[in-house]
Amino acid sequence: MALPHEPRKAKVTPPEPNPARWRILGFLGVAQLMLILDVTVVAIALPHMETALSLSREALTWTVSAYTLTFGGLMLLGGRITDLVGGKRVLLAGLLVFTAASLATGLATSAEMLVGGRIAQGIGAAMLSPAALSLVVALFEGDERNKALGIWSALGGGGAALGVLLGGLLTAGPGWPWVFLVNVPIGLVIVAALAVMLPARPAPSERPRLDVLGAILVTSSTASLIYALIAAGERGWLTALIGWLVLAAAAGYVLFAVWQRRARSPLMDVRLLVRRPVATGAFLVWMATALMIAVFFLGTFYFQHARGYGALRTGLLFLPVALATMVGANLTGRVIGRMGGRPPATAGLVLAALGMAVPAITMDPVGVVIGVAVAAAGTGAMFVVASATALGQVAPHEAGIASGIVSTFHEFGASFGAAVVSSVAAASLTGTTLTGFTRGFTTAAIASAVGIAAAFLTPGRPQPRTKEIA
């Protein structure tokens, strides 16, 4: 029995979950899916863009790289802006930018308009993606949050599979502009729905500073490196221009690392990249994405240019490749908890090397499909190992920035893969010989084989989270 003057403890009741949270997740998921699709859906349409707009090989490569480079380079800055003004505002602004940029890209009549539109799409995506993920985390708690994040993660593999098929359908049907224009009505519907459904949340009282200089340094340095890789196809790998561009990129990365140690609110804690799990995970996701984009880039020109297949047939031929990626990811997700990351990482890189070697030896269409499907199963495994390795052994307060690092390396890997394979296979992309395709697949096979060394740096067995990683 309580004493007369004894204060009673007030019961703290958790806030009621948003009743529309699952519907909101559906709209957020479709928005995120658009961003993922815009990496792979473009691949099937590239030969048609080349013909319609008289694009050079460099312009074709920048059509892929400009989007992924801007997306990856500004993603951490987008996350910081989300912390500053709130997820709802940044998400709606990013979605509007992405939608408007998709309209401009679809209406492009020149290489400059096309690449400029892709850059603008990347800016919108860099705002939209981190804001959407922050809203998912805020809307769900406990087991529901785990389920929601599982659905969110599954969008990656599904986006790759849907992208190749949708790209073929749209290009063969209404035409290549619709790989971009299809985003416009979908984007407007999502903006209207989320503007009403998302709750207005006050901005955080502690407002972090924006590290604009850091974002400029890392994005411009990567752009310099990508431009060097693309230009090497015509100018040669050992020319003065290529050397200066690579040197400028290296200097920019050093300045970025120094600035991150001095900035009051840095984009990333570069000390995380010194840790073996994070560094290995970042490398694996970078390598897996570079190989995936290389396959789509080489394959779409091989089937449509060298073999004369239509866009729809090419998209259907890539469907087994995308499905193999999901199978590899699913199987790895089932065993990594028991085996640790090292065995599946090694198996993934070995499969990638063996698969890429098949089209390097024979350019028979059946052999190409089988080979790249085997390689895709390997890259699917690498994606899972990369995330589990980089994020599984960091402290809870470091999970957000570690996730941002992995996402950034994912987009940079796409830019790097497109740039390298474009230069290596330049002879086939601009001519009628198959030599360039052979060189491209050979380069991918060698890169996978060399990357096996990184697998041995992957933790062999799960370690307790409480154990600090130096």
TIROFI-394059 format. One record per residue (C-alpha): residue number from 1; residue in one letter; x, y, z. Coordinates in Angstrom, 1 decimal, decimal comma. Each point is the difference from the previous one (the first is absolute). Example, Ala and Ser with C-alpha at 12.3 -4.5 7.8 and 13.67 -1.06 7.14 Angstrom:
i=1 aa=A east=12,3 north=-4,5 up=7,8
i=2 aa=S east=1,4 north=3,4 up=-0,7
***
This chain:
i=1 aa=M east=0,0 north=0,0 up=0,0
i=2 aa=A east=1,4 north=3,4 up=-1,0
i=3 aa=L east=0,9 north=2,5 up=2,6
i=4 aa=P east=-2,1 north=3,3 up=-0,1
i=5 aa=H east=2,9 north=2,1 up=-1,1
i=6 aa=E east=1,8 north=-2,6 up=-2,2
i=7 aa=P east=0,2 north=1,1 up=-3,6
i=8 aa=R east=-1,4 north=-2,4 up=-2,4
i=9 aa=K east=2,1 north=-1,1 up=-3,0
i=10 aa=A east=-1,6 north=1,1 up=-3,2
i=11 aa=K east=-0,3 north=-2,8 up=-2,6
i=12 aa=V east=1,9 north=0,6 up=-3,2
i=13 aa=T east=-2,0 north=-1,3 up=-2,9
i=14 aa=P east=1,8 north=-0,4 up=-3,3
i=15 aa=P east=-1,4 north=2,1 up=-2,9
i=16 aa=E east=-2,6 north=-1,7 up=-2,1
i=17 aa=P east=1,4 north=-1,2 up=-3,3
i=18 aa=N east=-1,1 north=1,8 up=-3,1
i=19 aa=P east=-3,1 north=-1,9 up=-1,3
i=20 aa=A east=1,1 north=0,7 up=-3,6
i=21 aa=R east=3,6 north=-1,2 up=0,5
i=22 aa=W east=-0,3 north=-3,0 up=-2,3
i=23 aa=R east=-1,6 north=2,0 up=-2,8
i=24 aa=I east=2,7 north=2,7 up=0,4
i=25 aa=L east=2,6 north=-2,8 up=-0,2
i=26 aa=G east=-1,6 north=-1,1 up=-3,3
i=27 aa=F east=0,3 north=3,5 up=-1,5
i=28 aa=L east=3,6 north=0,5 up=1,3
i=29 aa=G east=0,9 north=-3,4 up=-1,4
i=30 aa=V east=-1,2 north=0,9 up=-3,4
i=31 aa=A east=1,9 north=3,2 up=0,1
i=32 aa=Q east=3,2 north=-1,8 up=1,0
i=33 aa=L east=-0,6 north=-2,6 up=-2,7
i=34 aa=M east=-0,1 north=2,8 up=-2,6
i=35 aa=L east=3,5 north=1,0 up=1,1
i=36 aa=I east=1,3 north=-3,5 up=-0,3
i=37 aa=L east=-1,7 north=-0,6 up=-3,3
i=38 aa=D east=1,7 north=3,0 up=-1,5
i=39 aa=V east=3,3 north=-1,7 up=0,2
i=40 aa=T east=-0,9 north=-3,2 up=-2,0
i=41 aa=V east=-3,0 north=1,1 up=-2,0
i=42 aa=V east=2,2 north=2,3 up=-2,1
i=43 aa=A east=2,4 north=-2,7 up=-1,0
i=44 aa=I east=-2,4 north=-1,6 up=-2,5
i=45 aa=A east=-0,9 north=3,3 up=-1,6
i=46 aa=L east=3,6 north=1,2 up=-0,5
i=47 aa=P east=0,4 north=-1,2 up=-3,6
i=48 aa=H east=-3,3 north=1,8 up=-0,9
i=49 aa=M east=1,1 north=3,2 up=1,6
i=50 aa=E east=3,3 north=-0,2 up=-1,9
i=51 aa=T east=-1,9 north=-0,2 up=-3,3
i=52 aa=A east=-2,7 north=2,6 up=0,8
i=53 aa=L east=2,4 north=2,6 up=1,5
i=54 aa=S east=3,2 north=-0,8 up=-1,9
i=55 aa=L east=1,8 north=-0,6 up=3,3
i=56 aa=S east=3,7 north=-0,7 up=0,2
i=57 aa=R east=1,4 north=-2,8 up=2,2
i=58 aa=E east=0,9 north=2,5 up=2,7
i=59 aa=A east=-3,5 north=1,4 up=0,1
i=60 aa=L east=-1,5 north=-3,5 up=0,2
i=61 aa=T east=2,3 north=-0,8 up=3,0
i=62 aa=W east=-0,9 north=3,3 up=1,7
i=63 aa=T east=-3,7 north=-0,8 up=-0,4
i=64 aa=V east=0,6 north=-2,8 up=2,6
i=65 aa=S east=2,9 north=1,5 up=2,0
i=66 aa=A east=-1,4 north=3,6 up=0,4
i=67 aa=Y east=-3,0 north=-1,3 up=1,9
i=68 aa=T east=1,8 north=-2,5 up=2,2
i=69 aa=L east=2,9 north=2,4 up=0,7
i=70 aa=T east=-2,3 north=2,9 up=1,1
i=71 aa=F east=-2,2 north=-2,4 up=1,9
i=72 aa=G east=2,9 north=-1,5 up=1,9
i=73 aa=G east=2,0 north=3,2 up=0,4
i=74 aa=L east=-2,8 north=2,0 up=1,6
i=75 aa=M east=-1,8 north=-2,8 up=1,9
i=76 aa=L east=1,7 north=0,7 up=3,3
i=77 aa=L east=-0,7 north=3,7 up=-0,4
i=78 aa=G east=-3,6 north=-0,8 up=-0,6
i=79 aa=G east=0,0 north=-1,9 up=3,3
i=80 aa=R east=1,4 north=3,0 up=1,8
i=81 aa=I east=-2,7 north=2,3 up=-1,6
i=82 aa=T east=-2,6 north=-2,5 up=1,2
i=83 aa=D east=1,3 north=0,4 up=3,6
i=84 aa=L east=-0,2 north=3,7 up=-0,4
i=85 aa=V east=-3,5 north=0,6 up=-1,4
i=86 aa=G east=-1,8 north=-3,3 up=0,5
i=87 aa=G east=-0,7 north=-3,0 up=-2,1
i=88 aa=K east=-3,4 north=1,0 up=-1,5
i=89 aa=R east=1,2 north=3,3 up=-1,5
i=90 aa=V east=3,2 north=-1,5 up=-1,5
i=91 aa=L east=-1,8 north=-3,0 up=-1,3
i=92 aa=L east=-2,7 north=2,1 up=-1,8
i=93 aa=A east=2,6 north=2,4 up=-1,4
i=94 aa=G east=2,2 north=-2,8 up=-1,2
i=95 aa=L east=-2,9 north=-1,8 up=-1,6
i=96 aa=L east=-1,1 north=3,2 up=-1,8
i=97 aa=V east=3,6 north=0,6 up=-1,3
i=98 aa=F east=0,3 north=-3,7 up=-1,1
i=99 aa=T east=-3,4 north=0,2 up=-1,8
i=100 aa=A east=0,8 north=3,3 up=-1,8
i=101 aa=A east=3,4 north=-1,3 up=-1,0
i=102 aa=S east=-1,6 north=-3,2 up=-1,4
i=103 aa=L east=-2,2 north=2,1 up=-2,1
i=104 aa=A east=2,9 north=2,1 up=-1,3
i=105 aa=T east=2,1 north=-3,1 up=-0,7
i=106 aa=G east=-2,9 north=-1,7 up=-1,9
i=107 aa=L east=-0,4 north=3,1 up=-2,1
i=108 aa=A east=3,7 north=0,3 up=-0,7
i=109 aa=T east=1,0 north=0,8 up=-3,6
i=110 aa=S east=3,8 north=0,1 up=0,5
i=111 aa=A east=2,8 north=-1,6 up=2,0
i=112 aa=E east=0,3 north=3,1 up=2,2
i=113 aa=M east=-3,7 north=-0,1 up=0,9
i=114 aa=L east=0,1 north=-3,8 up=0,7
i=115 aa=V east=3,0 north=0,1 up=2,3
i=116 aa=G east=-1,2 north=3,2 up=1,7
i=117 aa=G east=-3,3 north=-1,7 up=0,7
i=118 aa=R east=1,8 north=-3,0 up=1,4
i=119 aa=I east=2,0 north=2,2 up=2,4
i=120 aa=A east=-3,2 north=1,7 up=1,2
i=121 aa=Q east=-1,5 north=-3,5 up=0,5
i=122 aa=G east=3,0 north=-0,9 up=2,2
i=123 aa=I east=-0,5 north=3,2 up=2,1
i=124 aa=G east=-3,6 north=-0,9 up=0,6
i=125 aa=A east=0,9 north=-3,6 up=0,8
i=126 aa=A east=2,7 north=1,1 up=2,5
i=127 aa=M east=-2,7 north=2,0 up=1,9
i=128 aa=L east=-2,8 north=-2,6 up=-0,3
i=129 aa=S east=1,8 north=-3,2 up=0,9
i=130 aa=P east=1,4 north=0,9 up=3,5
i=131 aa=A east=-3,1 north=1,9 up=0,9
i=132 aa=A east=-2,3 north=-2,9 up=-0,9
i=133 aa=L east=2,1 north=-2,4 up=2,1
i=134 aa=S east=-0,1 north=2,4 up=3,0
i=135 aa=L east=-3,8 north=0,1 up=-0,3
i=136 aa=V east=-0,2 north=-3,8 up=0,0
i=137 aa=V east=2,1 north=-0,2 up=3,1
i=138 aa=A east=-2,1 north=2,7 up=1,7
i=139 aa=L east=-3,4 north=-1,6 up=-0,9
i=140 aa=F east=0,7 north=-3,5 up=1,3
i=141 aa=E east=1,2 north=-1,6 up=3,2
i=142 aa=G east=1,2 north=-3,3 up=1,2
i=143 aa=D east=-0,8 north=-3,1 up=-2,1
i=144 aa=E east=-2,0 north=2,2 up=-2,4
i=145 aa=R east=3,1 north=2,1 up=-0,8
i=146 aa=N east=2,0 north=-3,2 up=-0,7
i=147 aa=K east=-2,7 north=-1,1 up=-2,4
i=148 aa=A east=-0,2 north=3,4 up=-1,7
i=149 aa=L east=3,7 north=0,2 up=-0,4
i=150 aa=G east=0,1 north=-3,6 up=-1,5
i=151 aa=I east=-2,6 north=1,1 up=-2,6
i=152 aa=W east=2,1 north=3,1 up=-0,7
i=153 aa=S east=3,2 north=-2,0 up=-0,5
i=154 aa=A east=-1,8 north=-2,4 up=-2,4
i=155 aa=L east=-0,7 north=2,9 up=-2,3
i=156 aa=G east=3,6 north=-0,2 up=-1,2
i=157 aa=G east=-0,1 north=-3,4 up=-1,7
i=158 aa=G east=-3,6 north=0,5 up=-1,1
i=159 aa=G east=0,9 north=3,3 up=-1,6
i=160 aa=A east=2,8 north=-1,6 up=-2,0
i=161 aa=A east=-2,3 north=-2,7 up=-1,4
i=162 aa=L east=-2,9 north=2,3 up=-0,7
i=163 aa=G east=2,4 north=2,6 up=-1,5
i=164 aa=V east=1,2 north=-2,2 up=-2,9
i=165 aa=L east=-3,4 north=-1,2 up=-0,8
i=166 aa=L east=-1,7 north=3,4 up=0,2
i=167 aa=G east=2,8 north=1,6 up=-2,0
i=168 aa=G east=-0,7 north=-2,5 up=-2,8
i=169 aa=L east=-3,7 north=0,4 up=0,1
i=170 aa=L east=0,1 north=3,8 up=-0,1
i=171 aa=T east=2,7 north=0,3 up=-2,6
i=172 aa=A east=-1,7 north=-2,5 up=-2,3
i=173 aa=G east=-3,4 north=1,6 up=0,6
i=174 aa=P east=-0,4 north=3,8 up=0,4
i=175 aa=G east=3,7 north=0,6 up=-0,5
i=176 aa=W east=3,2 north=0,7 up=2,0
i=177 aa=P east=-1,2 north=3,4 up=1,5
i=178 aa=W east=-2,6 north=-1,9 up=2,0
i=179 aa=V east=2,7 north=-1,6 up=2,2
i=180 aa=F east=0,1 north=3,5 up=1,5
i=181 aa=L east=-3,5 north=1,3 up=-0,7
i=182 aa=V east=-1,6 north=-2,9 up=1,9
i=183 aa=N east=1,4 north=1,5 up=3,2
i=184 aa=V east=-2,1 north=3,2 up=-0,5
i=185 aa=P east=-3,6 north=-1,2 up=0,7
i=186 aa=I east=1,3 north=-2,4 up=2,7
i=187 aa=G east=2,0 north=2,7 up=1,7
i=188 aa=L east=-2,9 north=2,5 up=0,0
i=189 aa=V east=-2,4 north=-2,5 up=1,5
i=190 aa=I east=2,5 north=-0,9 up=2,7
i=191 aa=V east=0,6 north=3,7 up=0,8
i=192 aa=A east=-3,7 north=0,7 up=0,3
i=193 aa=A east=-0,6 north=-3,1 up=2,2
i=194 aa=L east=3,0 north=0,5 up=2,4
i=195 aa=A east=-0,7 north=3,7 up=0,4
i=196 aa=V east=-3,3 north=-0,9 up=1,6
i=197 aa=M east=1,0 north=-3,3 up=1,7
i=198 aa=L east=3,3 north=0,9 up=1,6
i=199 aa=P east=-0,2 north=1,6 up=3,4
i=200 aa=A east=1,7 north=3,3 up=0,4
i=201 aa=R east=2,8 north=-0,3 up=2,4
i=202 aa=P east=2,0 north=2,9 up=1,6
i=203 aa=A east=3,5 north=0,4 up=-1,1
i=204 aa=P east=2,7 north=-1,2 up=2,5
i=205 aa=S east=1,0 north=2,6 up=2,6
i=206 aa=E east=3,7 north=-0,7 up=-0,6
i=207 aa=R east=0,6 north=0,9 up=-3,6
i=208 aa=P east=3,2 north=-1,4 up=-1,4
i=209 aa=R east=2,1 north=2,1 up=-2,4
i=210 aa=L east=0,0 north=-1,0 up=-3,7
i=211 aa=D east=3,4 north=-1,2 up=-1,3
i=212 aa=V east=-0,4 north=1,4 up=-3,5
i=213 aa=L east=3,7 north=0,2 up=-0,6
i=214 aa=G east=0,4 north=-3,7 up=0,9
i=215 aa=A east=-2,8 north=-0,9 up=-2,5
i=216 aa=I east=1,7 north=2,1 up=-2,7
i=217 aa=L east=3,4 north=-1,6 up=0,6
i=218 aa=V east=-1,1 north=-3,6 up=-0,1
i=219 aa=T east=-2,4 north=0,4 up=-3,0
i=220 aa=S east=2,4 north=2,1 up=-2,1
i=221 aa=S east=2,9 north=-2,4 up=0,8
i=222 aa=T east=-2,0 north=-3,0 up=-1,1
i=223 aa=A east=-1,2 north=1,9 up=-3,1
i=224 aa=S east=3,6 north=0,7 up=-0,9
i=225 aa=L east=0,8 north=-3,7 up=0,3
i=226 aa=I east=-3,0 north=-1,1 up=-2,0
i=227 aa=Y east=0,7 north=2,5 up=-2,7
i=228 aa=A east=3,6 north=-1,4 up=-0,2
i=229 aa=L east=-1,3 north=-3,5 up=-0,4
i=230 aa=I east=-2,5 north=0,9 up=-2,7
i=231 aa=A east=2,5 north=2,2 up=-2,0
i=232 aa=A east=2,7 north=-2,8 up=0,1
i=233 aa=G east=-2,0 north=-1,9 up=-2,6
i=234 aa=E east=0,9 north=2,5 up=-2,7
i=235 aa=R east=3,0 north=1,9 up=1,4
i=236 aa=G east=1,9 north=-3,0 up=1,3
i=237 aa=W east=0,6 north=-1,1 up=3,6
i=238 aa=L east=3,5 north=1,5 up=0,3
i=239 aa=T east=-0,6 north=3,5 up=-1,4
i=240 aa=A east=0,7 north=3,2 up=1,9
i=241 aa=L east=-3,7 north=1,0 up=0,4
i=242 aa=I east=-0,9 north=-3,3 up=1,6
i=243 aa=G east=3,0 north=0,3 up=2,3
i=244 aa=W east=-1,0 north=3,5 up=1,1
i=245 aa=L east=-3,6 north=-1,0 up=0,6
i=246 aa=V east=1,0 north=-3,0 up=2,1
i=247 aa=L east=2,4 north=2,2 up=2,0
i=248 aa=A east=-2,7 north=2,6 up=0,5
i=249 aa=A east=-2,4 north=-2,7 up=1,3
i=250 aa=A east=2,6 north=-1,4 up=2,4
i=251 aa=A east=0,8 north=3,5 up=1,3
i=252 aa=G east=-3,7 north=0,7 up=0,5
i=253 aa=Y east=-0,5 north=-3,2 up=2,0
i=254 aa=V east=2,9 north=0,9 up=2,2
i=255 aa=L east=-1,4 north=3,5 up=0,6
i=256 aa=F east=-3,4 north=-1,6 up=0,7
i=257 aa=A east=1,5 north=-2,3 up=2,6
i=258 aa=V east=1,8 north=2,8 up=1,7
i=259 aa=W east=-3,0 north=2,3 up=0,0
i=260 aa=Q east=-2,2 north=-2,8 up=1,5
i=261 aa=R east=2,3 north=-0,1 up=3,0
i=262 aa=R east=-0,3 north=3,8 up=0,5
i=263 aa=A east=-3,6 north=0,8 up=-1,0
i=264 aa=R east=-2,4 north=0,7 up=2,9
i=265 aa=S east=-2,7 north=-2,1 up=-1,6
i=266 aa=P east=1,7 north=-2,3 up=-2,5
i=267 aa=L east=-1,8 north=-2,1 up=-2,6
i=268 aa=M east=1,6 north=-3,2 up=1,2
i=269 aa=D east=2,4 north=-1,2 up=2,7
i=270 aa=V east=2,9 north=-1,1 up=-2,2
i=271 aa=R east=1,4 north=-2,0 up=2,9
i=272 aa=L east=-2,7 north=-2,6 up=-0,7
i=273 aa=L east=1,6 north=-0,7 up=-3,3
i=274 aa=V east=3,1 north=-1,1 up=1,8
i=275 aa=R east=-1,9 north=-2,8 up=1,7
i=276 aa=R east=0,3 north=-3,3 up=-1,8
i=277 aa=P east=-3,7 north=-0,9 up=0,0
i=278 aa=V east=-1,2 north=3,4 up=-1,3
i=279 aa=A east=2,9 north=0,2 up=-2,6
i=280 aa=T east=-0,6 north=-3,5 up=-1,2
i=281 aa=G east=-3,8 north=0,5 up=-0,3
i=282 aa=A east=0,5 north=3,3 up=-1,9
i=283 aa=F east=2,4 north=-1,7 up=-2,4
i=284 aa=L east=-2,3 north=-3,0 up=-0,6
i=285 aa=V east=-3,1 north=2,2 up=-0,7
i=286 aa=W east=2,1 north=2,2 up=-2,3
i=287 aa=M east=1,3 north=-3,1 up=-1,9
i=288 aa=A east=-3,4 north=-1,7 up=-0,2
i=289 aa=T east=-1,7 north=3,1 up=-1,4
i=290 aa=A east=2,8 north=0,7 up=-2,5
i=291 aa=L east=-0,3 north=-3,6 up=-1,3
i=292 aa=M east=-3,8 north=0,2 up=-0,2
i=293 aa=I east=0,1 north=3,2 up=-2,0
i=294 aa=A east=2,8 north=-1,3 up=-2,2
i=295 aa=V east=-2,2 north=-3,0 up=-0,9
i=296 aa=F east=-3,0 north=2,1 up=-0,8
i=297 aa=F east=2,1 north=2,5 up=-2,0
i=298 aa=L east=1,8 north=-2,7 up=-2,0
i=299 aa=G east=-3,0 north=-2,3 up=-0,4
i=300 aa=T east=-2,4 north=2,6 up=-1,3
i=301 aa=F east=2,3 north=1,1 up=-2,8
i=302 aa=Y east=1,1 north=-3,6 up=-0,8
i=303 aa=F east=-3,6 north=-1,2 up=-0,4
i=304 aa=Q east=-1,4 north=3,1 up=-1,8
i=305 aa=H east=3,0 north=1,1 up=-2,1
i=306 aa=A east=2,0 north=-3,2 up=-0,7
i=307 aa=R east=-3,0 north=-2,4 up=-0,1
i=308 aa=G east=-2,7 north=2,4 up=-1,2
i=309 aa=Y east=-2,5 north=-1,0 up=2,7
i=310 aa=G east=-2,8 north=2,3 up=1,0
i=311 aa=A east=-0,3 north=1,8 up=3,3
i=312 aa=L east=-2,8 north=-2,3 up=1,3
i=313 aa=R east=2,0 north=-3,2 up=-0,9
i=314 aa=T east=3,1 north=1,5 up=1,6
i=315 aa=G east=-2,0 north=0,8 up=3,2
i=316 aa=L east=-1,3 north=-3,5 up=0,2
i=317 aa=L east=3,5 north=-1,5 up=-0,5
i=318 aa=F east=1,2 north=2,1 up=3,0
i=319 aa=L east=-2,9 north=-1,2 up=2,2
i=320 aa=P east=1,9 north=-3,3 up=1,0
i=321 aa=V east=3,0 north=2,2 up=0,9
i=322 aa=A east=-2,1 north=2,2 up=2,4
i=323 aa=L east=-1,7 north=-3,1 up=1,5
i=324 aa=A east=3,4 north=-1,7 up=0,5
i=325 aa=T east=1,1 north=3,1 up=2,0
i=326 aa=M east=-3,0 north=-0,4 up=2,3
i=327 aa=V east=0,6 north=-3,7 up=0,4
i=328 aa=G east=3,6 north=0,6 up=0,9
i=329 aa=A east=-1,0 north=2,6 up=2,5
i=330 aa=N east=-2,8 north=-2,1 up=1,5
i=331 aa=L east=2,3 north=-3,1 up=0,5
i=332 aa=T east=2,7 north=2,1 up=1,5
i=333 aa=G east=-2,4 north=1,6 up=2,4
i=334 aa=R east=-0,9 north=-3,5 up=1,3
i=335 aa=V east=3,5 north=-1,2 up=0,7
i=336 aa=I east=2,0 north=3,1 up=1,0
i=337 aa=G east=-1,3 north=-0,1 up=3,5
i=338 aa=R east=1,6 north=-3,4 up=0,5
i=339 aa=M east=3,0 north=0,2 up=-2,2
i=340 aa=G east=1,0 north=3,6 up=0,3
i=341 aa=G east=0,9 north=2,2 up=-3,0
i=342 aa=R east=3,2 north=-1,5 up=-1,2
i=343 aa=P east=-1,3 north=-3,2 up=-1,7
i=344 aa=P east=-2,9 north=1,6 up=-1,9
i=345 aa=A east=2,2 north=3,0 up=-1,0
i=346 aa=T east=2,6 north=-2,4 up=-1,4
i=347 aa=A east=-2,6 north=-2,1 up=-1,8
i=348 aa=G east=-1,6 north=3,2 up=-1,4
i=349 aa=L east=3,2 north=1,3 up=-1,5
i=350 aa=V east=0,9 north=-3,4 up=-1,4
i=351 aa=L east=-3,4 north=-0,3 up=-1,6
i=352 aa=A east=0,4 north=3,5 up=-1,4
i=353 aa=A east=3,4 north=-0,8 up=-1,5
i=354 aa=L east=-1,1 north=-3,3 up=-1,5
i=355 aa=G east=-3,2 north=1,4 up=-1,4
i=356 aa=M east=1,7 north=3,0 up=-1,6
i=357 aa=A east=2,6 north=-2,4 up=-1,5
i=358 aa=V east=-2,7 north=-1,8 up=-2,1
i=359 aa=P east=-0,8 north=3,0 up=-2,3
i=360 aa=A east=3,7 north=0,9 up=0,0
i=361 aa=I east=0,6 north=-3,4 up=-1,6
i=362 aa=T east=-3,1 north=-0,3 up=-2,2
i=363 aa=M east=-2,3 north=2,7 up=-1,2
i=364 aa=D east=-2,8 north=-2,5 up=-0,8
i=365 aa=P east=-3,3 north=1,6 up=1,2
i=366 aa=V east=-1,0 north=-3,0 up=2,1
i=367 aa=G east=3,5 north=-0,1 up=1,6
i=368 aa=V east=-0,2 north=3,7 up=0,7
i=369 aa=V east=-3,3 north=-0,3 up=1,9
i=370 aa=I east=1,1 north=-3,1 up=1,9
i=371 aa=G east=3,4 north=1,6 up=0,9
i=372 aa=V east=-1,4 north=3,3 up=1,2
i=373 aa=A east=-2,8 north=-1,7 up=1,9
i=374 aa=V east=2,6 north=-2,0 up=1,9
i=375 aa=A east=2,0 north=3,2 up=0,7
i=376 aa=A east=-3,2 north=1,7 up=1,1
i=377 aa=A east=-0,6 north=-2,7 up=2,7
i=378 aa=G east=3,5 north=0,9 up=1,2
i=379 aa=T east=-0,7 north=3,7 up=0,2
i=380 aa=G east=-3,3 north=-0,6 up=1,8
i=381 aa=A east=2,0 north=-1,8 up=2,7
i=382 aa=M east=2,5 north=2,9 up=0,1
i=383 aa=F east=-2,8 north=2,5 up=0,6
i=384 aa=V east=-1,2 north=-1,9 up=3,1
i=385 aa=V east=3,5 north=-0,5 up=1,4
i=386 aa=A east=0,9 north=3,6 up=-0,5
i=387 aa=S east=-3,0 north=1,3 up=2,0
i=388 aa=A east=0,3 north=-2,6 up=2,8
i=389 aa=T east=3,7 north=0,5 up=0,3
i=390 aa=A east=0,0 north=3,8 up=0,0
i=391 aa=L east=-3,1 north=0,5 up=2,2
i=392 aa=G east=0,1 north=-3,1 up=2,2
i=393 aa=Q east=3,0 north=1,0 up=2,2
i=394 aa=V east=-0,5 north=3,7 up=0,6
i=395 aa=A east=-1,4 north=1,7 up=3,1
i=396 aa=P east=-3,7 north=1,0 up=-0,2
i=397 aa=H east=0,8 north=3,7 up=-0,2
i=398 aa=E east=2,3 north=-0,7 up=-3,0
i=399 aa=A east=-2,5 north=-2,1 up=-2,0
i=400 aa=G east=-1,4 north=3,0 up=-1,9
i=401 aa=I east=3,3 north=1,3 up=-1,2
i=402 aa=A east=1,3 north=-3,5 up=-0,8
i=403 aa=S east=-3,2 north=-0,6 up=-2,1
i=404 aa=G east=0,6 north=3,3 up=-1,8
i=405 aa=I east=3,6 north=-1,1 up=-0,8
i=406 aa=V east=-1,3 north=-3,2 up=-1,5
i=407 aa=S east=-2,6 north=1,7 up=-2,0
i=408 aa=T east=2,5 north=2,6 up=-1,3
i=409 aa=F east=2,4 north=-2,7 up=-1,1
i=410 aa=H east=-2,9 north=-1,8 up=-1,7
i=411 aa=E east=-0,7 north=3,0 up=-2,3
i=412 aa=F east=3,7 north=0,7 up=-0,6
i=413 aa=G east=0,5 north=-3,6 up=-1,0
i=414 aa=A east=-2,7 north=0,4 up=-2,7
i=415 aa=S east=1,8 north=3,1 up=-1,3
i=416 aa=F east=3,3 north=-1,8 up=0,0
i=417 aa=G east=-1,2 north=-3,1 up=-1,7
i=418 aa=A east=-1,7 north=1,9 up=-2,8
i=419 aa=A east=3,1 north=2,2 up=-0,6
i=420 aa=V east=2,5 north=-2,8 up=0,0
i=421 aa=V east=-1,9 north=-2,5 up=-2,2
i=422 aa=S east=-0,9 north=2,8 up=-2,4
i=423 aa=S east=3,6 north=0,8 up=-0,7
i=424 aa=V east=1,2 north=-3,6 up=-0,1
i=425 aa=A east=-2,8 north=-1,0 up=-2,4
i=426 aa=A east=0,1 north=3,2 up=-2,0
i=427 aa=A east=0,9 north=-1,9 up=-3,3
i=428 aa=S east=-3,3 north=-1,9 up=0,2
i=429 aa=L east=-2,2 north=2,8 up=1,2
i=430 aa=T east=1,0 north=2,2 up=-2,9
i=431 aa=G east=0,7 north=-2,6 up=-2,6
i=432 aa=T east=-1,1 north=-3,5 up=-1,2
i=433 aa=T east=2,8 north=-2,1 up=1,5
i=434 aa=L east=-0,6 north=-2,4 up=3,0
i=435 aa=T east=3,5 north=0,6 up=1,3
i=436 aa=G east=-1,0 north=2,8 up=2,3
i=437 aa=F east=-2,7 north=-2,2 up=1,6
i=438 aa=T east=2,5 north=-2,7 up=0,6
i=439 aa=R east=2,4 north=2,4 up=1,6
i=440 aa=G east=-2,8 north=1,4 up=2,2
i=441 aa=F east=-1,0 north=-3,4 up=1,4
i=442 aa=T east=3,7 north=-1,0 up=0,4
i=443 aa=T east=0,6 north=3,1 up=2,0
i=444 aa=A east=-3,0 north=-0,8 up=2,2
i=445 aa=A east=1,2 north=-3,6 up=0,5
i=446 aa=I east=3,5 north=1,1 up=1,0
i=447 aa=A east=-1,3 north=2,7 up=2,4
i=448 aa=S east=-2,2 north=-2,6 up=1,7
i=449 aa=A east=2,9 north=-2,4 up=0,3
i=450 aa=V east=2,2 north=2,7 up=1,5
i=451 aa=G east=-2,8 north=1,0 up=2,3
i=452 aa=I east=0,0 north=-3,5 up=1,6
i=453 aa=A east=2,9 north=1,3 up=2,2
i=454 aa=A east=-2,4 north=2,3 up=1,7
i=455 aa=A east=-2,2 north=-2,9 up=0,9
i=456 aa=F east=2,7 north=-1,2 up=2,4
i=457 aa=L east=-0,3 north=3,3 up=1,9
i=458 aa=T east=-3,7 north=-0,7 up=0,6
i=459 aa=P east=-0,7 north=-1,2 up=3,6
i=460 aa=G east=-0,3 north=-3,8 up=0,0
i=461 aa=R east=-2,6 north=-0,4 up=2,7
i=462 aa=P east=-2,5 north=2,3 up=1,7
i=463 aa=Q east=1,5 north=1,9 up=2,9
i=464 aa=P east=-1,9 north=1,5 up=3,0
i=465 aa=R east=-1,2 north=3,5 up=-0,7
i=466 aa=T east=1,3 north=1,1 up=3,4
i=467 aa=K east=3,5 north=-0,6 up=-1,0
i=468 aa=E east=1,6 north=3,2 up=-1,2
i=469 aa=I east=1,6 north=-0,1 up=-3,4
i=470 aa=A east=3,2 north=2,0 up=-0,2
***
